């Protein structure tokens, strides 16, 4: 399990704490839908491809490790593809911020706020999903949370 905690009440950056005290960070760049993920001594870039597109990639240098697609403006569903994994991020309900992560229709992970009034979140995934992909899933969900806050 991973715990993602905002740096401060108004920060767009998150500290990540894993089992055994492992630490990382998730960040959003100011005024863009791009950012970075740091874990285990590696910093991965999250890039959006086009200002109106629903397409992002997770990159390690020149290598694309995963891509994410938001296919509809009206739904909070995101598809993430990486080598060997095709994941769907689906909200549990229209009223909650919790998301399930599915592979082939089976739940293999979840991203949940600690409670209704916090941005602190717990990530629980099966062992088949590498940590940097788990954090990319969280990055995408946190982006949807940011959009919802901005639009309300």
Backbone bond lengths (Angstrom), bond angles and torsions (degrees), N, CA, C in turn:
res aa  C-N    CA-C-N  psi(-1)  N-CA   C-N-CA  omega(-1)  CA-C   N-CA-C  phi
1 X - - - 1.449 - - 1.528 108.96 -
2 X 1.325 115.34 142.31 1.455 122.35 176.08 1.520 108.88 -115.95
3 X 1.322 115.78 145.44 1.460 122.35 175.69 1.517 107.87 -115.63
4 X 1.338 117.06 124.27 1.460 122.44 177.08 1.526 107.94 -108.71
5 X 1.338 115.85 122.14 1.457 122.34 -175.34 1.526 109.43 -124.94
6 X 1.344 118.21 127.10 1.465 119.05 176.80 1.528 110.83 -60.30
7 X 1.324 116.48 145.22 1.474 120.08 178.29 1.516 111.94 -61.69
8 X 1.336 116.15 -36.29 1.468 121.34 178.14 1.524 108.02 -153.57
9 X 1.308 116.69 178.57 1.466 121.30 -175.67 1.530 113.02 -59.67
10 X 1.328 117.46 -32.64 1.464 120.18 -175.81 1.522 112.88 -114.99
11 X 1.311 118.00 10.14 1.460 122.21 -175.79 1.523 112.12 -76.37
12 X 1.325 115.39 148.42 1.463 122.27 173.24 1.530 110.53 -96.86
13 X 1.300 116.68 5.73 1.465 122.31 -179.06 1.525 109.36 -107.71
14 X 1.329 115.94 147.51 1.453 121.47 178.96 1.515 110.10 -126.16
15 X 1.314 116.27 139.98 1.455 121.63 166.74 1.516 107.07 -86.94
16 X 1.317 116.62 144.91 1.459 121.67 178.00 1.517 107.88 -121.17
17 X 1.329 116.12 130.93 1.460 121.82 177.64 1.514 107.87 -122.78
18 X 1.331 115.01 129.07 1.454 120.73 179.21 1.511 111.21 -113.59
19 X 1.313 115.25 -177.91 1.454 120.53 178.70 1.522 110.01 -64.33
20 X 1.304 115.94 145.52 1.455 120.48 -179.16 1.514 113.26 74.86
21 X 1.337 117.63 12.22 1.460 120.57 177.55 1.512 114.92 82.96
22 X 1.338 118.59 8.39 1.466 120.42 178.05 1.519 109.02 -61.45
23 X 1.348 115.50 141.55 1.472 119.61 -176.11 1.522 110.88 -130.01
24 X 1.308 114.77 150.90 1.454 121.75 176.50 1.516 109.47 -156.36
25 X 1.331 115.79 -172.71 1.458 121.36 179.54 1.518 110.15 -144.45
26 X 1.322 114.79 150.62 1.458 122.97 173.40 1.519 105.83 -126.55
27 X 1.325 116.71 129.54 1.470 118.61 -177.98 1.517 111.19 -135.36
28 X 1.328 113.50 151.38 1.455 123.08 174.39 1.521 107.16 -114.06
29 X 1.311 116.66 135.91 1.452 120.83 177.35 1.522 109.17 -77.00
30 X 1.309 115.71 148.37 1.463 122.33 -178.52 1.527 109.54 -64.22
31 X 1.330 115.97 131.38 1.467 124.40 173.53 1.527 114.32 62.97
32 X 1.329 118.26 17.63 1.463 120.46 175.50 1.518 108.87 -136.27
33 X 1.299 115.18 170.39 1.460 121.02 173.13 1.523 108.12 -107.53
34 X 1.331 114.92 50.72 1.453 122.85 176.87 1.521 108.22 -132.13
35 X 1.327 117.07 169.39 1.448 118.77 -179.74 1.510 112.56 179.63
36 X 1.330 115.21 -153.73 1.457 120.74 -177.97 1.525 109.49 -151.01
37 X 1.321 114.03 157.43 1.460 122.67 176.56 1.518 106.67 -131.32
38 X 1.326 116.99 126.39 1.466 121.47 177.90 1.523 108.34 -114.01
39 X 1.336 115.65 128.61 1.464 120.39 178.68 1.524 108.46 -156.80
40 X 1.311 115.75 134.84 1.471 122.87 174.39 1.529 112.54 53.19
41 X 1.330 115.70 42.16 1.455 120.14 175.90 1.515 115.39 79.95
42 X 1.317 118.22 3.19 1.465 122.20 179.40 1.523 109.00 -118.70
43 X 1.326 115.52 137.98 1.455 120.86 174.96 1.515 108.46 -110.09
44 X 1.322 115.02 124.06 1.460 123.00 -179.86 1.523 108.30 -104.95
45 X 1.308 116.97 140.73 1.463 121.58 178.24 1.524 109.50 -96.40
46 X 1.337 115.80 139.34 1.453 121.65 172.29 1.522 106.01 -108.79
47 X 1.333 116.13 119.03 1.463 120.76 -177.56 1.522 110.45 -119.29
48 X 1.329 114.82 138.64 1.459 120.76 173.03 1.520 107.37 -98.39
49 X 1.312 116.17 138.53 1.463 121.37 -176.20 1.517 109.56 -105.68
50 X 1.317 115.62 89.68 1.463 122.25 -179.94 1.513 111.59 98.56
51 X 1.339 117.49 135.47 1.465 121.00 -174.82 1.528 113.97 -62.68
52 X 1.324 118.64 -30.06 1.461 120.59 -178.82 1.529 112.03 -107.78
53 X 1.317 116.39 7.92 1.468 118.68 -177.98 1.522 110.56 -81.90
54 X 1.292 115.62 164.29 1.454 121.99 173.54 1.509 109.12 -114.13
55 X 1.352 116.43 43.60 1.462 121.44 -174.23 1.529 110.27 -132.21
56 X 1.343 116.27 124.67 1.462 123.15 178.43 1.520 108.94 -128.71
57 X 1.335 115.67 154.65 1.465 120.09 173.29 1.524 109.41 -128.50
58 X 1.319 114.62 150.69 1.462 122.88 171.96 1.517 105.57 -104.79
59 X 1.337 116.57 122.58 1.464 121.00 -172.01 1.515 111.59 -126.11
60 X 1.318 114.16 143.16 1.463 122.90 171.60 1.518 105.81 -118.31
61 X 1.331 115.84 96.32 1.461 119.97 -173.25 1.520 108.89 67.73
62 X 1.328 117.20 -122.97 1.463 122.50 179.73 1.524 112.34 -90.25
63 X 1.319 117.75 -7.96 1.463 121.38 -175.26 1.535 111.41 -90.49
64 X 1.323 116.28 128.51 1.460 121.43 174.84 1.520 107.81 -87.07
65 X 1.342 115.74 118.26 1.464 121.45 -177.92 1.521 112.44 -91.01
66 X 1.324 117.15 -30.85 1.463 121.65 -178.36 1.511 108.65 -159.82
67 X 1.328 115.20 157.32 1.458 118.79 171.16 1.518 109.45 -131.82
68 X 1.316 114.45 153.89 1.462 121.85 -178.66 1.516 108.46 -128.65
69 X 1.327 114.36 139.70 1.467 120.43 179.42 1.518 109.63 -132.12
70 X 1.322 114.27 130.52 1.464 120.98 171.46 1.517 104.40 -106.39
71 X 1.334 115.74 106.52 1.454 120.83 -169.28 1.521 114.54 -79.94
72 X 1.326 117.53 -22.83 1.457 120.02 -177.03 1.523 110.39 -132.48
73 X 1.309 115.20 139.20 1.455 121.08 176.21 1.529 110.24 -68.66
74 X 1.326 115.98 -25.66 1.459 121.15 -172.44 1.523 114.51 -93.92
75 X 1.318 117.80 -8.25 1.465 120.51 -178.60 1.516 110.24 -121.68
76 X 1.339 115.93 152.76 1.464 121.29 179.42 1.522 111.46 -97.58
77 X 1.294 118.06 34.36 1.460 123.27 179.73 1.527 109.31 -96.77
78 X 1.336 115.55 134.11 1.465 121.22 179.03 1.521 108.48 -128.15
79 X 1.323 116.26 136.72 1.459 122.35 175.61 1.521 108.33 -105.94
80 X 1.316 116.62 130.85 1.467 121.57 178.09 1.529 108.42 -122.91
81 X 1.331 115.44 129.29 1.458 120.67 177.45 1.511 109.33 -120.60
82 X 1.312 114.33 135.62 1.445 122.32 175.36 1.523 106.44 -144.60
83 X 1.301 118.14 171.09 1.463 119.07 -177.23 1.529 110.24 -57.77
84 X 1.312 115.20 117.14 1.453 120.35 177.07 1.510 116.10 85.28
85 X 1.333 119.58 -10.32 1.460 121.25 -177.85 1.526 110.77 -130.06
86 X 1.324 115.45 135.81 1.465 122.28 170.12 1.515 105.55 -124.45
87 X 1.323 115.55 109.06 1.457 121.78 -174.12 1.515 111.15 -110.53
88 X 1.335 115.41 149.02 1.461 122.61 172.29 1.518 107.83 -118.79
89 X 1.319 116.43 132.43 1.459 121.70 172.64 1.524 106.46 -103.06
90 X 1.331 115.81 116.33 1.455 121.16 -177.57 1.515 110.51 -126.45
91 X 1.338 117.57 134.34 1.469 118.95 175.98 1.526 109.73 -67.79
92 X 1.329 115.93 145.68 1.470 119.94 178.12 1.513 111.60 -67.06
93 X 1.328 115.80 -36.68 1.466 120.66 176.86 1.523 107.28 -156.36
94 X 1.313 115.15 168.98 1.468 118.92 -179.99 1.523 112.09 -73.87
95 X 1.329 117.44 -14.61 1.459 121.18 -176.92 1.524 114.16 -100.17
96 X 1.319 117.92 -10.46 1.465 120.69 -176.04 1.523 110.40 -115.00
97 X 1.315 115.61 158.93 1.456 120.76 179.41 1.526 112.41 -94.65
98 X 1.318 118.46 -3.35 1.465 121.62 -179.36 1.529 109.98 -72.27
99 X 1.332 115.19 142.18 1.461 122.11 178.45 1.514 109.62 -124.02
100 X 1.334 115.31 143.48 1.457 121.35 169.97 1.515 107.94 -100.78
101 X 1.329 116.05 148.73 1.456 122.44 176.44 1.521 106.16 -111.75
102 X 1.324 115.87 121.60 1.463 121.18 -176.27 1.520 111.46 -116.01
103 X 1.316 114.86 147.13 1.461 122.59 169.63 1.520 106.21 -130.99
104 X 1.322 116.38 122.63 1.467 121.99 -177.27 1.534 111.67 53.35
105 X 1.316 117.33 39.11 1.453 121.96 177.32 1.516 115.59 79.72
106 X 1.333 117.65 -1.35 1.463 121.95 179.99 1.528 110.08 -105.46
107 X 1.324 116.32 135.16 1.465 120.40 178.39 1.524 108.86 -70.96
108 X 1.345 115.85 122.77 1.471 120.50 177.86 1.521 111.86 -119.85
109 X 1.344 116.01 -0.60 1.455 118.96 179.63 1.511 111.27 -170.51
110 X 1.339 114.81 170.54 1.462 120.41 177.77 1.519 110.19 -149.75
111 X 1.318 114.04 152.24 1.466 122.88 175.26 1.521 105.20 -128.84
112 X 1.343 115.95 116.24 1.460 120.29 -174.54 1.519 111.36 -134.47
113 X 1.336 116.87 135.08 1.463 118.56 170.12 1.523 109.60 -64.45
114 X 1.317 116.75 150.44 1.464 120.81 179.15 1.526 110.48 -61.40
115 X 1.329 117.54 -36.43 1.464 123.44 172.98 1.527 108.07 -161.87
116 X 1.300 117.79 179.37 1.466 122.12 -171.26 1.522 114.58 -64.79
117 X 1.322 118.30 -24.31 1.464 120.36 -172.69 1.524 113.56 -110.52
118 X 1.319 117.50 29.28 1.459 120.46 -178.47 1.520 110.51 -138.34
119 X 1.328 115.45 158.61 1.457 121.11 171.51 1.526 110.42 -100.00
120 X 1.322 116.99 -4.36 1.466 120.82 175.80 1.528 108.05 -65.17
121 X 1.335 117.65 135.97 1.459 120.03 -173.87 1.523 111.61 -139.18
122 X 1.321 114.16 151.42 1.463 122.44 175.46 1.524 108.70 -108.11
123 X 1.329 115.82 136.89 1.457 122.26 176.55 1.521 107.53 -116.50
124 X 1.315 116.61 125.39 1.461 121.17 175.92 1.515 107.82 -128.05
125 X 1.327 115.86 122.04 1.456 122.50 -178.06 1.518 109.76 -134.42
126 X 1.325 114.76 157.48 1.456 120.19 172.13 1.519 110.04 -72.88
127 X 1.331 117.33 166.56 1.468 121.19 -175.36 1.530 114.37 -68.36
128 X 1.326 118.37 -12.81 1.463 120.46 -177.96 1.526 113.09 -75.54
129 X 1.334 117.13 -13.60 1.465 120.51 -175.74 1.531 109.06 -102.43
130 X 1.349 117.66 114.74 1.469 120.20 178.60 1.533 111.67 -60.70
131 X 1.325 115.92 153.14 1.472 120.45 -175.61 1.527 111.70 -60.38
132 X 1.324 118.89 -40.32 1.468 118.30 -178.74 1.539 111.15 -65.25
133 X 1.315 118.40 -28.93 1.470 121.10 175.72 1.527 109.98 -75.48
134 X 1.326 117.73 -37.64 1.465 120.74 174.28 1.529 110.06 -57.90
135 X 1.334 115.77 -44.41 1.462 120.02 -179.03 1.521 111.82 -70.30
136 X 1.321 118.02 -31.02 1.468 121.02 173.67 1.532 109.61 -65.62
137 X 1.320 117.52 -41.15 1.465 121.26 174.99 1.530 110.15 -59.13
138 X 1.336 116.34 -46.00 1.465 119.54 178.12 1.526 110.63 -62.18
139 X 1.333 117.70 -42.52 1.460 121.64 179.91 1.526 109.76 -55.96
140 X 1.332 116.63 -44.49 1.462 120.48 -179.06 1.533 111.28 -66.55
141 X 1.325 117.63 -42.32 1.463 121.00 178.61 1.529 110.09 -64.99
142 X 1.325 117.60 -43.48 1.468 120.78 178.65 1.523 110.56 -62.41
143 X 1.327 117.90 -33.54 1.467 121.16 174.77 1.527 110.29 -62.16
144 X 1.327 117.22 -43.57 1.472 120.04 177.72 1.518 110.82 -63.57
145 X 1.332 117.26 -38.75 1.470 120.49 176.43 1.523 110.64 -61.79
146 X 1.343 116.36 -42.92 1.467 120.56 179.18 1.526 110.84 -61.57
147 X 1.332 116.22 -44.62 1.459 120.36 179.43 1.527 111.05 -61.36
148 X 1.326 116.55 -42.78 1.467 120.73 -179.64 1.529 110.98 -63.28
149 X 1.344 117.23 -42.40 1.471 121.17 177.50 1.515 110.91 -62.79
150 X 1.322 116.42 -42.86 1.459 121.64 -178.09 1.535 111.02 -66.39
151 X 1.338 117.43 -33.87 1.456 121.86 -176.02 1.527 113.40 -88.55
152 X 1.335 117.16 -6.65 1.473 117.71 -178.32 1.517 111.99 -95.54
